[in-house]
Amino acid sequence: MNKLFDILKKYDYVVVFLLLVVASIVMMSRSSYYQQSRLVSWANGIAGGCYRGMHSVSGYFGLKGENDRLAAENARLRERLAESYISYTDSIFTVNDTVYRQRYDYTEASVIKNSWSGQNNYIMIGKGHRHGVEPDMAVISPEGIVGVVIRTTDNFATVMPVLHSDSRNSVKVKRTGISGSLVWDGKDFRYAQVIDVPTTHQFEEGDTIVTSGLANDFPEGIPVGYVVEADTIKGMGMYKLRVRLATDFNKLGHVYVIDNKFREEQQHLMEDER
């Protein structure tokens, strides 16, 4: 209390001045309706500016939650796409002869660790076994292909991206349907190569490369990248296409894990054939 009195005594002129200003404003506002309306308008303007600033700050800190909500919504929308279903046609029945069953489920996940500058890169995501994420599931971004899950814990999973020397994915040229294999040379995270492509077919700069659907992981038609040049491998009768990847691994924030509901059935069939 003594400190308060000391402060008031030290700044008594300032306190008196402020009290006189407040009293003058109150008297002036009561003297006429015009002055009162101007004062209220001025106070509302200041309050509105403060609320707008507070809303901007709270909106900024709420961006992560909003991004998570949008990512989850996109996952639900992807599940409704035609390529997420498998079509059955039975010639015995002529009524309702085509039945669709869900083939792919999409689970959104946040990227919590990412590397792209090494020879063998890895990505860690914030979803694991308890969320239905298992090894060998495909992973994509909103822009295109990312990689394949290789290990999981209860709450996390490790993904081998296409930016890994052991990564190999079946892809095709969207315009012609010609298939090849997507690999990475470990040099530039923006580019990859498509190999095992016969020289009997011509390619155009800008041709779109998509997943072929021939493997058990990625659905058909997921964007992979765009052809920037085609080199002929001498004596092999094959092209090596340089492809600019659709996914920017330097800015990877959210991904979608794809669960192929028929994977186990397909794998059992392949094992039986062997």
LUMDO-530117 format. One line per field, with one value per residue: x, y, z of N, C-alpha, C, O in turn; residue number from 1. Coordinates in steps of 0.02 Angstrom, whole numbers. Last residue first. Example, Ala and Ser with C-alpha at 12.3 -4.5 7.8 and 13.67 -1.06 7.14 Angstrom:
LUMDO-530117
npx c(642,660)
npy c(-112,-284)
npz c(354,390)
capx c(684,615)
capy c(-53,-225)
capz c(357,390)
cpx c(645,660)
cpy c(2,-165)
cpz c(394,390)
opx c(670,712)
opy c(57,-166)
opz c(402,423)
loba c(2,1)
This chain:
LUMDO-530117
npx c(148,12,4,45,-63,-165,-119,-126,-264,-306,-239,-299,-425,-421,-290,-279,-168,-147,-102,-25,38,163,303,393,484,416,289,231,262,428,479,577,656,657,745,694,774,862,992,1088,1074,929,880,786,675,614,504,344,285,206,98,-73,-156,-202,-251,-189,-46,-34,-13,11,-57,-84,3,9,67,135,100,212,307,361,309,369,333,387,491,573,494,551,630,600,589,655,629,651,670,781,916,987,944,873,731,595,456,440,300,181,73,-38,-38,-64,1,117,134,217,264,412,533,666,795,832,703,587,468,486,435,378,328,208,130,61,110,211,272,357,325,216,277,246,182,95,5,-56,-89,6,1,52,1,57,160,105,-43,-159,-260,-227,-142,-27,-29,16,108,254,413,510,677,798,948,1025,951,852,736,637,531,406,271,132,-27,-151,-304,-341,-452,-480,-535,-653,-822,-908,-1048,-1117,-1220,-1347,-1483,-1532,-1472,-1355,-1249,-1142,-1094,-968,-906,-778,-719,-673,-595,-624,-731,-727,-746,-624,-603,-683,-609,-495,-547,-573,-445,-399,-483,-437,-305,-326,-385,-279,-190,-256,-269,-180,-251,-365,-310,-268,-390,-460,-384,-408,-545,-550,-485,-572,-686,-641,-624,-756,-822,-768,-820,-956,-963,-925,-1028,-1137,-1103,-1105,-1244,-1308,-1212,-1158,-1107,-982,-924,-914,-826,-712,-681,-648,-534,-452,-440,-371,-250,-203,-186,-83,19,41,83,185,222,105,83,195,169,51,103,189,98,41)
npy c(-3457,-3460,-3435,-3302,-3242,-3267,-3195,-3065,-3047,-3052,-2940,-2834,-2783,-2659,-2557,-2406,-2273,-2121,-1962,-1819,-1653,-1596,-1565,-1489,-1569,-1645,-1617,-1729,-1751,-1743,-1753,-1881,-1951,-2116,-2214,-2343,-2479,-2555,-2577,-2507,-2364,-2295,-2130,-2019,-1888,-1763,-1741,-1797,-1784,-1891,-1959,-1972,-2127,-2230,-2363,-2368,-2456,-2604,-2709,-2656,-2599,-2465,-2369,-2194,-2087,-1951,-1852,-1763,-1665,-1711,-1872,-2022,-2172,-2342,-2425,-2429,-2473,-2446,-2463,-2317,-2155,-2062,-1898,-1739,-1670,-1713,-1774,-1902,-2035,-2093,-2197,-2263,-2342,-2433,-2441,-2450,-2350,-2270,-2146,-2049,-2092,-2214,-2292,-2393,-2474,-2432,-2445,-2402,-2405,-2272,-2152,-2069,-2125,-2171,-2275,-2223,-2277,-2221,-2223,-2287,-2418,-2429,-2499,-2489,-2453,-2384,-2301,-2142,-2038,-1967,-1809,-1703,-1743,-1899,-2071,-2235,-2406,-2530,-2602,-2607,-2508,-2418,-2412,-2347,-2430,-2420,-2243,-2076,-1972,-2029,-2004,-2055,-2062,-2097,-2124,-2014,-1855,-1759,-1782,-1826,-1790,-1807,-1796,-1771,-1834,-1920,-2001,-2146,-2225,-2383,-2467,-2535,-2565,-2629,-2628,-2724,-2748,-2796,-2771,-2909,-3020,-3139,-3198,-3114,-2996,-2890,-2775,-2657,-2573,-2404,-2297,-2241,-2155,-2087,-2095,-2079,-1944,-1894,-1931,-1854,-1725,-1724,-1728,-1604,-1516,-1538,-1496,-1360,-1322,-1341,-1246,-1123,-1062,-960,-873,-843,-770,-658,-612,-582,-476,-382,-365,-312,-188,-129,-116,-24,88,106,130,256,332,321,385,515,547,546,654,760,757,784,870,850,728,735,831,759,656,732,789,677,636,748,744,624,659,758,685,600,692,742,629,535,522,488,365,295,300,227,102,76,60,-60)
npz c(-2852,-2833,-2696,-2694,-2760,-2665,-2557,-2610,-2625,-2491,-2441,-2517,-2516,-2460,-2446,-2375,-2379,-2298,-2347,-2265,-2240,-2278,-2374,-2441,-2502,-2591,-2688,-2810,-2943,-3008,-3170,-3237,-3373,-3428,-3527,-3642,-3730,-3799,-3764,-3832,-3730,-3682,-3718,-3618,-3613,-3497,-3418,-3374,-3210,-3085,-3022,-2972,-2982,-3066,-2959,-2789,-2726,-2695,-2778,-2951,-3055,-3054,-3102,-3068,-3203,-3289,-3430,-3534,-3546,-3705,-3758,-3833,-3922,-3917,-3924,-3817,-3661,-3501,-3389,-3282,-3233,-3097,-3021,-2936,-2820,-2754,-2842,-2818,-2815,-2917,-2906,-3010,-3075,-3224,-3340,-3477,-3575,-3589,-3652,-3552,-3435,-3420,-3257,-3130,-2986,-2895,-2777,-2668,-2630,-2622,-2611,-2636,-2615,-2439,-2319,-2162,-2004,-1884,-1720,-1619,-1609,-1757,-1912,-2071,-2202,-2322,-2467,-2549,-2632,-2774,-2753,-2685,-2558,-2557,-2503,-2473,-2450,-2335,-2283,-2111,-2066,-1973,-1879,-1766,-1702,-1784,-1821,-1864,-1899,-1989,-2058,-2196,-2264,-2395,-2449,-2480,-2427,-2428,-2360,-2218,-2082,-1960,-1962,-2057,-2011,-2109,-2154,-2239,-2347,-2424,-2569,-2602,-2577,-2718,-2823,-2951,-3087,-3108,-3078,-3172,-3223,-3172,-3234,-3246,-3135,-3094,-2979,-2952,-2811,-2769,-2789,-2910,-2879,-2713,-2579,-2521,-2538,-2434,-2322,-2345,-2335,-2197,-2147,-2195,-2126,-1995,-2005,-2032,-1911,-1824,-1878,-1858,-1738,-1735,-1821,-1746,-1642,-1718,-1770,-1653,-1604,-1706,-1689,-1560,-1586,-1677,-1596,-1500,-1584,-1628,-1509,-1477,-1584,-1559,-1436,-1477,-1564,-1477,-1392,-1480,-1512,-1392,-1267,-1141,-1117,-1171,-1088,-968,-1008,-1043,-920,-845,-914,-889,-750,-737,-799,-709,-593,-637,-661,-533,-461,-462,-329,-267,-326,-276,-138,-132,-169,-64,39,0)
capx c(220,37,-18,86,4,-170,-127,-62,-221,-332,-223,-228,-417,-457,-321,-288,-219,-127,-158,-26,-14,134,255,337,511,435,346,233,203,379,472,509,666,622,746,701,732,797,940,1091,1104,983,882,852,679,658,542,405,278,247,167,-19,-129,-215,-232,-243,-76,-33,-66,33,-38,-134,-27,16,22,147,86,169,246,377,308,348,358,336,442,582,519,502,597,642,548,663,640,648,615,716,873,1019,975,946,763,653,481,453,370,202,136,-46,-31,-88,-72,104,121,183,238,339,518,596,761,864,742,656,498,461,488,363,383,227,171,41,40,202,222,354,369,230,244,286,232,125,24,-32,-143,-6,1,45,24,4,143,157,-2,-103,-271,-268,-207,-67,3,-36,77,187,375,459,619,759,892,1018,998,916,732,703,538,477,305,203,20,-100,-259,-331,-401,-495,-483,-589,-766,-885,-985,-1117,-1156,-1291,-1429,-1555,-1481,-1409,-1307,-1185,-1112,-1021,-921,-842,-707,-718,-590,-567,-745,-709,-806,-654,-566,-704,-676,-489,-522,-629,-490,-366,-488,-507,-319,-293,-424,-340,-172,-245,-317,-164,-186,-372,-340,-220,-336,-485,-388,-340,-520,-580,-456,-503,-687,-658,-566,-702,-838,-755,-747,-928,-981,-885,-959,-1135,-1110,-1042,-1193,-1317,-1251,-1180,-1174,-1029,-935,-955,-893,-745,-699,-705,-592,-469,-472,-438,-292,-217,-235,-147,-6,19,19,154,274,136,34,187,231,50,52,218,143,0)
capy c(-3472,-3467,-3501,-3353,-3239,-3294,-3268,-3093,-3046,-3101,-3007,-2849,-2847,-2710,-2599,-2475,-2310,-2192,-2009,-1874,-1703,-1586,-1617,-1454,-1517,-1676,-1577,-1712,-1710,-1773,-1705,-1859,-1908,-2052,-2193,-2273,-2452,-2545,-2608,-2580,-2397,-2336,-2199,-2041,-1961,-1785,-1682,-1811,-1761,-1835,-1973,-1934,-2077,-2161,-2339,-2371,-2394,-2549,-2716,-2682,-2669,-2508,-2415,-2263,-2104,-2018,-1865,-1821,-1647,-1674,-1800,-1983,-2104,-2291,-2430,-2373,-2490,-2421,-2522,-2362,-2212,-2091,-1970,-1781,-1647,-1735,-1715,-1838,-2006,-2096,-2133,-2270,-2279,-2435,-2440,-2458,-2388,-2331,-2205,-2038,-2085,-2150,-2292,-2332,-2484,-2431,-2463,-2393,-2470,-2313,-2204,-2043,-2140,-2131,-2271,-2230,-2255,-2265,-2194,-2220,-2405,-2439,-2463,-2509,-2511,-2395,-2360,-2201,-2025,-2024,-1870,-1692,-1713,-1830,-2018,-2168,-2351,-2485,-2614,-2610,-2569,-2414,-2453,-2309,-2419,-2481,-2308,-2127,-1976,-1999,-2029,-2009,-2091,-2053,-2165,-2067,-1910,-1741,-1784,-1814,-1799,-1807,-1768,-1788,-1778,-1919,-1944,-2119,-2173,-2336,-2429,-2569,-2521,-2637,-2596,-2708,-2718,-2841,-2749,-2853,-2964,-3095,-3239,-3121,-3067,-2902,-2845,-2673,-2625,-2460,-2328,-2287,-2218,-2086,-2097,-2145,-1990,-1883,-1958,-1927,-1748,-1720,-1783,-1665,-1520,-1552,-1566,-1403,-1317,-1379,-1318,-1149,-1115,-1018,-899,-879,-835,-698,-631,-634,-538,-406,-391,-377,-236,-143,-159,-92,60,95,69,198,326,296,315,480,544,498,587,743,748,718,869,917,741,687,848,820,640,690,833,718,593,729,802,630,607,774,739,571,651,788,661,553,539,551,420,305,330,298,134,85,118,0)
capz c(-2848,-2901,-2722,-2661,-2790,-2733,-2550,-2592,-2684,-2539,-2415,-2521,-2549,-2424,-2497,-2356,-2417,-2299,-2341,-2313,-2229,-2213,-2357,-2409,-2458,-2528,-2665,-2739,-2927,-2963,-3115,-3218,-3314,-3427,-3457,-3622,-3676,-3828,-3722,-3833,-3788,-3654,-3742,-3641,-3623,-3552,-3439,-3412,-3279,-3107,-3003,-3005,-2936,-3084,-3025,-2839,-2750,-2647,-2728,-2886,-3063,-3024,-3150,-3045,-3149,-3264,-3359,-3525,-3510,-3644,-3766,-3775,-3919,-3906,-3979,-3863,-3728,-3549,-3419,-3322,-3252,-3163,-3018,-2996,-2863,-2728,-2834,-2832,-2755,-2921,-2889,-2965,-3047,-3152,-3322,-3408,-3573,-3551,-3693,-3621,-3436,-3452,-3329,-3155,-3053,-2901,-2846,-2689,-2635,-2674,-2577,-2631,-2680,-2495,-2368,-2233,-2046,-1939,-1773,-1637,-1594,-1686,-1872,-2001,-2192,-2252,-2438,-2535,-2581,-2740,-2788,-2754,-2599,-2535,-2553,-2445,-2492,-2359,-2354,-2162,-2064,-2020,-1938,-1813,-1670,-1783,-1818,-1859,-1833,-1986,-2001,-2171,-2229,-2352,-2425,-2529,-2425,-2458,-2433,-2248,-2154,-1975,-1904,-2062,-2013,-2056,-2157,-2172,-2340,-2370,-2535,-2609,-2560,-2649,-2805,-2880,-3066,-3124,-3032,-3133,-3269,-3153,-3218,-3305,-3138,-3143,-2991,-2984,-2860,-2768,-2724,-2908,-2914,-2783,-2620,-2516,-2580,-2504,-2331,-2343,-2400,-2245,-2133,-2217,-2199,-2012,-1988,-2082,-1972,-1815,-1876,-1926,-1753,-1694,-1840,-1809,-1626,-1681,-1816,-1698,-1565,-1694,-1753,-1573,-1538,-1697,-1655,-1479,-1548,-1676,-1546,-1433,-1575,-1622,-1440,-1428,-1589,-1531,-1365,-1448,-1564,-1423,-1328,-1159,-1090,-1200,-1157,-971,-984,-1094,-977,-825,-911,-958,-781,-708,-828,-780,-594,-616,-716,-586,-444,-526,-378,-247,-336,-348,-164,-114,-210,-131,42,0)
cpx c(232,111,9,68,50,-103,-130,-66,-154,-288,-246,-213,-344,-450,-354,-325,-220,-184,-131,-89,-10,82,229,284,456,464,365,297,204,322,414,513,599,640,717,713,745,747,870,1037,1107,1012,941,849,747,659,592,439,346,238,211,50,-72,-192,-248,-218,-135,-71,-72,-25,-12,-116,-84,-23,36,102,98,161,197,312,326,352,328,368,387,534,523,528,540,598,589,613,645,659,604,657,804,975,1004,981,838,682,537,483,378,278,163,17,-42,-88,-99,29,112,169,197,318,442,588,689,830,770,699,570,492,461,427,367,284,186,80,17,128,231,302,369,273,264,244,275,177,57,-16,-122,-66,-8,49,11,35,84,129,52,-58,-216,-281,-255,-137,-47,-2,17,156,308,425,573,701,853,958,987,967,800,697,610,486,381,239,91,-54,-211,-282,-400,-437,-512,-534,-701,-825,-970,-1048,-1162,-1223,-1366,-1501,-1506,-1413,-1368,-1247,-1162,-1034,-977,-848,-775,-697,-637,-557,-687,-719,-791,-716,-597,-668,-700,-557,-515,-608,-549,-411,-456,-516,-391,-306,-393,-383,-234,-230,-308,-213,-169,-307,-349,-248,-285,-431,-412,-340,-449,-555,-484,-471,-618,-659,-580,-642,-784,-769,-730,-853,-952,-898,-915,-1065,-1105,-1044,-1127,-1264,-1255,-1223,-1202,-1100,-986,-972,-939,-816,-736,-728,-654,-531,-494,-476,-364,-263,-254,-201,-75,-11,-6,87,244,187,65,139,225,112,48,168,174,43)
cpy c(-3545,-3484,-3513,-3423,-3292,-3296,-3300,-3169,-3078,-3105,-3061,-2920,-2870,-2780,-2658,-2512,-2383,-2232,-2080,-1915,-1757,-1637,-1607,-1503,-1482,-1626,-1603,-1673,-1687,-1724,-1729,-1809,-1874,-2014,-2123,-2268,-2377,-2516,-2602,-2614,-2473,-2378,-2236,-2114,-1978,-1861,-1700,-1746,-1769,-1822,-1914,-1951,-2039,-2108,-2265,-2346,-2406,-2487,-2656,-2683,-2700,-2582,-2456,-2309,-2175,-2030,-1939,-1836,-1704,-1650,-1766,-1909,-2068,-2223,-2378,-2376,-2429,-2434,-2501,-2419,-2254,-2148,-1996,-1855,-1694,-1713,-1738,-1778,-1937,-2063,-2142,-2201,-2293,-2369,-2442,-2455,-2389,-2374,-2271,-2103,-2081,-2144,-2222,-2340,-2422,-2438,-2471,-2410,-2463,-2381,-2251,-2090,-2113,-2154,-2232,-2227,-2272,-2234,-2246,-2188,-2338,-2423,-2477,-2468,-2534,-2457,-2367,-2257,-2086,-2001,-1922,-1757,-1704,-1803,-1951,-2118,-2284,-2427,-2573,-2628,-2566,-2474,-2450,-2348,-2379,-2469,-2365,-2195,-2021,-2013,-1992,-2042,-2036,-2090,-2126,-2111,-1960,-1798,-1772,-1821,-1785,-1825,-1770,-1756,-1805,-1859,-1947,-2061,-2148,-2287,-2383,-2533,-2560,-2593,-2610,-2681,-2697,-2812,-2791,-2835,-2901,-3036,-3195,-3163,-3076,-2976,-2851,-2747,-2647,-2511,-2388,-2319,-2267,-2154,-2096,-2152,-2060,-1930,-1950,-1959,-1824,-1743,-1784,-1726,-1584,-1560,-1584,-1476,-1360,-1379,-1361,-1223,-1146,-1075,-962,-910,-877,-767,-676,-658,-596,-472,-418,-407,-306,-194,-177,-140,-12,64,53,132,265,285,284,404,505,491,534,672,726,704,798,918,808,700,800,838,700,674,794,762,632,686,787,688,610,723,757,624,623,749,707,588,564,573,487,362,344,334,208,119,132,63)
cpz c(-2830,-2901,-2792,-2686,-2761,-2768,-2620,-2586,-2669,-2601,-2463,-2499,-2552,-2454,-2462,-2412,-2396,-2330,-2347,-2301,-2284,-2194,-2286,-2386,-2419,-2479,-2595,-2723,-2855,-2948,-3071,-3161,-3299,-3364,-3456,-3546,-3667,-3778,-3753,-3794,-3779,-3711,-3711,-3662,-3653,-3554,-3494,-3433,-3314,-3181,-3023,-2977,-2971,-3036,-3033,-2906,-2797,-2673,-2682,-2838,-2998,-3027,-3121,-3091,-3126,-3204,-3343,-3450,-3502,-3611,-3700,-3791,-3859,-3899,-3972,-3923,-3774,-3620,-3465,-3349,-3300,-3173,-3089,-2980,-2922,-2772,-2813,-2814,-2765,-2862,-2888,-2953,-2998,-3130,-3247,-3400,-3502,-3547,-3656,-3661,-3508,-3461,-3355,-3230,-3074,-2975,-2852,-2763,-2659,-2682,-2630,-2591,-2682,-2561,-2428,-2274,-2119,-1978,-1827,-1694,-1622,-1672,-1798,-1964,-2119,-2243,-2365,-2506,-2569,-2688,-2743,-2790,-2672,-2573,-2519,-2502,-2457,-2398,-2378,-2231,-2118,-2011,-1989,-1878,-1714,-1754,-1816,-1860,-1829,-1918,-1998,-2111,-2206,-2320,-2373,-2513,-2482,-2458,-2467,-2324,-2175,-2048,-1911,-2004,-2018,-2066,-2098,-2176,-2268,-2365,-2481,-2570,-2564,-2638,-2731,-2862,-2993,-3105,-3044,-3081,-3233,-3201,-3204,-3291,-3195,-3148,-3042,-2996,-2887,-2821,-2717,-2840,-2909,-2814,-2695,-2559,-2578,-2551,-2403,-2354,-2402,-2314,-2181,-2205,-2226,-2087,-2008,-2069,-2027,-1877,-1869,-1926,-1821,-1706,-1802,-1832,-1690,-1666,-1781,-1745,-1609,-1655,-1745,-1638,-1551,-1651,-1679,-1538,-1528,-1644,-1597,-1468,-1533,-1617,-1503,-1430,-1542,-1560,-1420,-1420,-1534,-1475,-1356,-1221,-1113,-1177,-1190,-1043,-989,-1073,-1030,-882,-893,-959,-853,-738,-801,-812,-665,-618,-700,-645,-498,-514,-443,-299,-319,-363,-238,-140,-197,-177,-27,0)
opx c(289,135,27,112,89,-86,-102,-20,-127,-275,-211,-178,-328,-467,-320,-384,-169,-242,-96,-125,6,82,268,225,470,469,333,351,180,333,357,546,568,638,748,694,800,687,825,1035,1126,978,997,818,764,646,611,407,398,189,250,59,-27,-206,-300,-168,-132,-122,-112,-81,-12,-156,-127,-76,71,99,75,209,147,269,308,392,272,424,345,536,481,581,488,539,609,596,641,693,552,601,771,996,1043,1043,865,662,528,529,329,315,168,14,-56,-134,-153,-3,100,191,150,350,412,629,655,836,735,729,608,537,419,469,344,289,178,64,-39,89,255,288,381,259,322,183,336,212,49,-23,-165,-91,-25,93,-36,88,63,79,45,-37,-223,-310,-315,-186,-103,48,-29,175,306,409,593,678,872,921,946,1021,804,658,640,453,417,237,108,-44,-227,-226,-452,-380,-563,-490,-694,-783,-1013,-997,-1205,-1173,-1336,-1477,-1503,-1362,-1424,-1293,-1218,-988,-1029,-801,-822,-663,-639,-515,-698,-717,-836,-736,-597,-698,-733,-563,-528,-646,-571,-415,-482,-551,-403,-318,-429,-413,-242,-253,-346,-199,-146,-306,-342,-213,-262,-427,-388,-301,-432,-544,-446,-434,-605,-636,-538,-611,-768,-732,-684,-827,-928,-851,-872,-1043,-1073,-996,-1095,-1241,-1210,-1267,-1262,-1148,-1027,-1028,-996,-863,-785,-788,-707,-576,-546,-536,-412,-309,-312,-256,-119,-60,-66,40,272,195,52,153,246,107,44,187,183,28)
opy c(-3566,-3520,-3569,-3465,-3323,-3344,-3353,-3205,-3115,-3159,-3110,-2957,-2919,-2830,-2703,-2499,-2417,-2226,-2096,-1905,-1742,-1662,-1609,-1485,-1448,-1641,-1585,-1692,-1632,-1664,-1734,-1821,-1843,-2041,-2076,-2312,-2352,-2528,-2639,-2676,-2499,-2422,-2210,-2155,-1954,-1895,-1656,-1702,-1750,-1845,-1889,-1956,-2071,-2049,-2241,-2310,-2450,-2468,-2658,-2662,-2761,-2624,-2480,-2291,-2212,-1988,-1983,-1834,-1697,-1621,-1791,-1887,-2081,-2216,-2371,-2333,-2384,-2407,-2533,-2424,-2231,-2185,-1957,-1872,-1690,-1736,-1776,-1735,-1915,-2062,-2192,-2151,-2330,-2343,-2452,-2466,-2337,-2429,-2322,-2114,-2109,-2187,-2175,-2388,-2402,-2410,-2512,-2393,-2514,-2412,-2267,-2070,-2131,-2195,-2258,-2183,-2327,-2173,-2306,-2132,-2332,-2416,-2530,-2411,-2593,-2509,-2356,-2260,-2082,-1951,-1920,-1761,-1699,-1837,-1947,-2121,-2278,-2401,-2580,-2664,-2528,-2490,-2477,-2322,-2378,-2496,-2360,-2204,-2006,-2060,-1931,-2102,-1978,-2142,-2122,-2132,-1949,-1791,-1775,-1862,-1737,-1870,-1738,-1694,-1856,-1837,-1972,-2069,-2130,-2305,-2349,-2566,-2613,-2584,-2603,-2708,-2657,-2848,-2818,-2879,-2846,-3006,-3212,-3165,-3050,-3015,-2818,-2779,-2656,-2494,-2419,-2363,-2327,-2206,-2103,-2207,-2096,-1954,-1995,-2008,-1855,-1778,-1836,-1770,-1614,-1605,-1639,-1515,-1392,-1430,-1411,-1260,-1190,-1132,-1011,-965,-938,-817,-725,-718,-652,-517,-470,-468,-355,-237,-234,-197,-56,18,-5,84,227,235,227,364,467,436,482,634,679,648,758,961,822,684,821,859,694,677,818,772,623,697,809,683,601,742,769,611,622,771,713,578,608,633,537,404,397,392,249,161,189,112)
opz c(-2824,-2945,-2809,-2696,-2796,-2802,-2631,-2608,-2711,-2626,-2475,-2534,-2586,-2423,-2438,-2424,-2399,-2309,-2395,-2252,-2341,-2138,-2238,-2379,-2370,-2419,-2546,-2743,-2839,-2941,-3094,-3110,-3343,-3309,-3481,-3508,-3681,-3782,-3734,-3791,-3727,-3737,-3713,-3628,-3707,-3504,-3533,-3462,-3287,-3212,-2981,-2917,-2998,-3046,-3011,-2909,-2840,-2644,-2634,-2854,-2989,-3006,-3158,-3117,-3160,-3159,-3378,-3412,-3468,-3643,-3646,-3831,-3837,-3874,-4017,-3967,-3770,-3637,-3469,-3335,-3353,-3126,-3137,-2932,-2956,-2762,-2848,-2775,-2722,-2861,-2862,-2983,-2950,-3161,-3211,-3448,-3470,-3519,-3688,-3701,-3522,-3492,-3316,-3261,-3040,-3019,-2817,-2805,-2668,-2735,-2678,-2541,-2727,-2562,-2465,-2264,-2135,-1984,-1816,-1714,-1645,-1719,-1779,-1983,-2106,-2274,-2347,-2516,-2578,-2699,-2682,-2851,-2715,-2618,-2460,-2544,-2417,-2380,-2436,-2236,-2166,-1955,-2044,-1925,-1702,-1780,-1843,-1895,-1791,-1883,-2005,-2114,-2198,-2345,-2315,-2558,-2526,-2487,-2528,-2348,-2152,-2074,-1872,-1996,-1987,-2122,-2045,-2198,-2241,-2376,-2492,-2541,-2532,-2682,-2688,-2883,-2975,-3106,-2997,-3045,-3260,-3218,-3221,-3332,-3192,-3163,-3034,-3019,-2849,-2869,-2664,-2833,-2904,-2780,-2736,-2576,-2628,-2599,-2431,-2390,-2453,-2348,-2203,-2247,-2273,-2110,-2034,-2116,-2065,-1895,-1904,-1970,-1841,-1685,-1830,-1859,-1688,-1677,-1810,-1760,-1602,-1670,-1773,-1642,-1552,-1674,-1699,-1533,-1537,-1671,-1608,-1460,-1549,-1642,-1503,-1428,-1564,-1577,-1410,-1424,-1558,-1483,-1344,-1229,-1106,-1212,-1230,-1058,-1011,-1113,-1059,-892,-923,-1000,-876,-751,-839,-849,-680,-641,-742,-676,-509,-552,-475,-312,-353,-406,-263,-163,-243,-218,-46,-34)
loba c(274,273,272,271,270,269,268,267,266,265,264,263,262,261,260,259,258,257,256,255,254,253,252,251,250,249,248,247,246,245,244,243,242,241,240,239,238,237,236,235,234,233,232,231,230,229,228,227,226,225,224,223,222,221,220,219,218,217,216,215,214,213,212,211,210,209,208,207,206,205,204,203,202,201,200,199,198,197,196,195,194,193,192,191,190,189,188,187,186,185,184,183,182,181,180,179,178,177,176,175,174,173,172,171,170,169,168,167,166,165,164,163,162,161,160,159,158,157,156,155,154,153,152,151,150,149,148,147,146,145,144,143,142,141,140,139,138,137,136,135,134,133,132,131,130,129,128,127,126,125,124,123,122,121,120,119,118,117,116,115,114,113,112,111,110,109,108,107,106,105,104,103,102,101,100,99,98,97,96,95,94,93,92,91,90,89,88,87,86,85,84,83,82,81,80,79,78,77,76,75,74,73,72,71,70,69,68,67,66,65,64,63,62,61,60,59,58,57,56,55,54,53,52,51,50,49,48,47,46,45,44,43,42,41,40,39,38,37,36,35,34,33,32,31,30,29,28,27,26,25,24,23,22,21,20,19,18,17,16,15,14,13,12,11,10,9,8,7,6,5,4,3,2,1)
